[in-house]
């Protein structure tokens, strides 16, 4: 059974995801049957205290649920804090004698050989947007993942992980039987993470061997997906979503989110560079996401690549100018820290001093914590303090998925308050900033009140507020969970 987090208030008389409108009859992939909505699979239920049975007339071990009398529709109350769009995959992490060859035909044969005999489950991990969802759920946010997984062993594994982390899942495909026999087009996405004896990494997935998105044949937003977006406060989109979803589908999700008042977070990641020079459809969708998302998250290198401006504050201000709805531009700067640029000013926070083991999943964890601050309407400097802590806590572990930051580890970093401060770095950035902007810096040092260049906020001053907000969110989560 799949699960969707809903609050008791959302139980109203009607259908959660009512009947669907048919998808277009044309199909770009002749091997996959056209999807109709005659058969209806909903992947919803059990939300921290409430179990809602949903209509399903298919025989499927992953989605068998009973028909219930309680129904939901047109959810006006946003009961879900954060929904992720696509990019659900299973990472298979293996040690190999040598990394896969670069020529595509040989690389494809290499991957096929790996796929022919599934490795033991101890080498599997939830990947992609699962990192963001898991980190967010561990902060007490109510989360759901919108995406597609198959009915094979990897799909079952991924759904089990999401369920165990109290993350709901909404299937994007209405008629799974129609595509069940369509070979790998239906199957869960796998990413083979390969490590050679020199600890170099190589990556393989079937997305490497096709110019088209893996699930590009999913054309329209289903009623399930629309309802999931509508009841969520934030929809998170990242650049890797373009590997599996068409630009048209992603644009439809963006526009619907704006229509129903759902804020959009966009983190293009390394894909941003190729999307900005990709197909006309990719360029258009990428441009729309950059200019109409409520929050845009970039590394300093990515911000410079998009704007041609080296100073991250100025680059962020340029992106704000280009945006029509952008409230925050968040720049991640690794060991230096991070910043949030708004129309009224810039907030900066140094990173925490930690022993870095693995940076995989740090950016995704940071996004989850930034969403926490946004949902709870926290000051930007508080949001950065939490986001840096969650990102650092993930870096202290090995790998992503279930290895991302725990609530306890993030709290320990905040309580310790050991910041990696470099005042000169921030002052150099400040020297190039635009006039008339407020500049706030988080610091654990004694504040120099005669310094008019910046507004220093003592870290110890905000710690009680951070702890209180995080503990309250977790308390409410535990209370709701205990009512199940």
Secondary structure, DSSP 8 states (H G I E B T S, - for coil): -------GGG--SS-TT-------S--S-TTS----SSS-B-----BTTB-----B-S--TTT-----S----S--S--EEEEEES-EEEEEEEE-SS---SSHHHHHHHHHHHHTS---GGGEEEEETHHHHHHHHHTT--EEEEE---SSHHHHHHHHHHHHTTEEEEES-S-STTTTTSGGGSS-EEEEEEE-TT--EEEE-GGGG-SS-TTTT--S--HHHHHHHHTEEEEEEEGGGGGTS-HHHHHHHHHHHHHTT-EEEEE-TTHHHHHHTS-HHHHHHHHHHHHH-SEEEEEHHHHHHHHS-SSHHHHHHHHHHH-SS--EEEEE-GGGEEEEE-SSEEEEEE-B----S--TTHHHHHHHHHHHHHHTT--HHHHHHHHHHHHHHHHTSSSSGGGS--HHHHHHHHHH--B---HHHHHHHHHTS-TT-EEEEEESS---TT--S-EEEEHHHHHHHHHHHHHHHHHHHHHHHHT-
